[in-house]
Amino acid sequence: MKPEEQEQIQELVSRTAAQLGEHFDTVQIFVTRHRGEDTTTAAYEHGVGNFLARYGQVVEWLAMQDQYQRQEAKRRDAKDRE
């Protein structure tokens, strides 16, 4: 991916976060894109609004996802034992 393409993608992510920020207190966007020419993945992110609020929301989401995955693993394990 050319540097110009990467800049365009980052600008799109930043512009989208700003547009959403007109309607919400905080916005944090994470996106990834396969680069195509090799096996790497490009990652882009941008946030608007209070950093600590965005950070806290991400931490909470990660904790909830971790808990969900543990519960799901236990369910699968119990089902496999049946």
N, C-alpha and C positions, 0 to 999 in steps of 0.2 A: 504494500500500500504506500502510495506516495505521500510525502509530508503535507502536500496541499490537501489531499483527501482526509488525512488525519485532522488537520486544522478545521476543515469543513464539518467533520463529524463532531469535534469538540464544540464548535460554534453552535451546531444544532442542539446539542445536549444543554449547553449554557442558555441558549435562547428559550428552549422549552422549559427549563427550570425557572427562568425569569417569568415566563408567561403564567405558569402554574402558581408562582409566588404572588401574583396579583390577587389570587383567590384563597390562598392558604398561608398560615403563619410560617410554616417551614416546608421545604422541599429538598429531598436528596435523591438524586438519580444516579444509578449505576447501570452501565450497559457494557456489553462485550460484543466483539465482532471478529469473526475469523478473517485473518489477513489474506488468505487466498493463495499467495505465492509460496507459503511454507506452512508449517503446522502450528504456528504461534497464533495467539489470540490477543487482540488489542483491547484494552480496557479504558473506559472513559467514565468520568464522574463529575458532577457539579452539584453544589447545594446553595440554597439561599435561605435566609432567615437565621435565627439564633443557632449558633453552632452547637451549644450544649444540648439544646432541645433535639436537634437532629441526631447528635451522637447518642443521646439517651434512647431515642426511638430505635436506632439501629441495634444498640446493645440489647434492648428489650426483645426486639424481633429475633435476634440471634439466640437468646436464651429460650424463647418460646419454640423456635425451630429445633433446637437441641433437645428440649423436653419431648416434643412431638416425635422426633426420630427415635429417641430411646423407647418411648411407649410403643411405637410401631414395631421396633425390633423385638420387643418383648412379646407382642401379639403374634408376630411371625414365628418366633421361637416356640411359643406355646402351641400354635397350630401345627408346626412341624412335629411336635412330640405326640400329637394325637394319633 
